[in-house]
Amino acid sequence: MSLPATIAKAIMDTVLSRLAPLFLAAVGADIQAAQDAARQMLAAYNAETPDELSLAAEIISLQFHALEALSQASDPELSLNRKLRLRGSAVSLSRESHKAQRKLDQLQRARLAGTQPHPAEAEAPAPNPPIHDAITVVETASSTTPKTETWSQSLQKRMTANRLAKKAQKQQARQAAETARLEAKPSATPPEGNERASAFG
């Protein structure tokens, strides 16, 4: 499959540059291979117009966010509340992906039939607040890692950071205990001044 030549190169390049980071980790940071993967996924949606291309890119992005949310929710170290929020986010993102797919189907049916879609169908609504919240939950969970990382790489880094933090806390606790022990230990020999005082006392 190939992308249509009817869409301006600037539009195509912009969309590909937004989707390519989703594949960078899997291709060893090879930007060309990442763009090829993004191009192949876009081509599967048979987009012939900028509106169709935009919806196809939105579908892909939402699906990847949903998968990442489910992957992060499998982290055994997360609290139950965090897991439930991530799973809820995955459901919301998947639902929006299906809505975008239906919108794309409507546009393509109208194009093939040579008719104009209904304005309500042609205009893709902006994501509602719950979707913004869902994306925020997913991105916050991996906000300390580059977005080009896979969920497993992100999870591994978080677990390593947690282990290092716990190790540092234990070391600080040992140092504090040692300091307290030394401060509480009585001096073995009285000060020299006190010995002289008792000798002449």
VENTA-V952544 format. One record per residue. N is the residue number from 0. RES is the residue in one letter. PSI is psi in whole degrees, 0 to 359 (none if undefined). NEAR is the number of other C-alpha atoms within 12 Angstrom. Layout:
# VENTA-V952544
n=[N N]
res=[RES RES]
psi=[PSI PSI]
near=[NEAR NEAR]
This chain:
# VENTA-V952544
n=[0 1 2 3 4 5 6 7 8 9 10 11 12 13 14 15 16 17 18 19 20 21 22 23 24 25 26 27 28 29 30 31 32 33 34 35 36 37 38 39 40 41 42 43 44 45 46 47 48 49 50 51 52 53 54 55 56 57 58 59 60 61 62 63 64 65 66 67 68 69 70 71 72 73 74 75 76 77 78 79 80 81 82 83 84 85 86 87 88 89 90 91 92 93 94 95 96 97 98 99 100 101 102 103 104 105 106 107 108 109 110 111 112 113 114 115 116 117 118 119 120 121 122 123 124 125 126 127 128 129 130 131 132 133 134 135 136 137 138 139 140 141 142 143 144 145 146 147 148 149 150 151 152 153 154 155 156 157 158 159 160 161 162 163 164 165 166 167 168 169 170 171 172 173 174 175 176 177 178 179 180 181 182 183 184 185 186 187 188 189 190 191 192 193 194 195 196 197 198 199 200]
res=[M S L P A T I A K A I M D T V L S R L A P L F L A A V G A D I Q A A Q D A A R Q M L A A Y N A E T P D E L S L A A E I I S L Q F H A L E A L S Q A S D P E L S L N R K L R L R G S A V S L S R E S H K A Q R K L D Q L Q R A R L A G T Q P H P A E A E A P A P N P P I H D A I T V V E T A S S T T P K T E T W S Q S L Q K R M T A N R L A K K A Q K Q Q A R Q A A E T A R L E A K P S A T P P E G N E R A S A F G]
psi=[149 157 148 149 357 346 133 143 323 320 314 314 323 315 316 323 333 329 332 320 337 338 355 315 325 342 21 38 21 103 324 317 324 318 323 320 317 320 320 319 318 319 331 342 359 42 132 350 162 321 317 320 319 317 321 316 322 318 313 314 315 320 319 320 319 317 320 321 316 321 315 327 345 358 116 343 351 151 160 320 319 318 317 322 318 319 321 322 319 319 315 317 320 321 317 326 319 323 316 324 318 320 318 318 319 316 319 323 318 320 316 329 352 26 164 130 158 140 322 333 323 329 113 122 151 149 136 166 318 326 320 317 319 316 322 318 315 314 327 324 336 31 340 1 153 146 350 354 151 165 325 322 319 316 317 319 320 319 321 318 321 318 318 321 318 321 318 321 318 320 318 321 318 318 319 320 320 319 316 322 318 323 327 344 126 151 137 326 138 157 151 323 322 326 317 321 319 332 326 4 none]
near=[14 19 30 22 16 17 21 16 15 13 22 33 21 20 31 35 24 26 37 36 30 38 33 26 23 21 21 16 19 18 23 19 22 26 28 26 28 35 34 24 31 34 24 21 31 32 34 28 24 28 28 39 39 32 37 42 38 35 32 37 31 35 31 32 41 35 30 39 40 31 27 36 31 21 25 13 17 20 14 14 13 23 24 22 27 36 29 26 38 35 27 32 39 30 24 34 29 22 25 35 29 22 31 34 26 27 36 29 22 19 21 16 11 10 14 17 21 15 14 12 22 24 19 26 17 14 20 15 15 20 26 20 20 33 36 22 32 39 28 24 32 31 19 17 20 20 26 30 27 29 34 24 22 29 28 19 21 23 19 14 16 16 15 14 14 14 14 14 14 14 14 14 14 14 14 14 14 14 13 12 12 12 11 10 11 10 9 6 10 12 12 10 11 12 12 11 11 11 9 8 7]
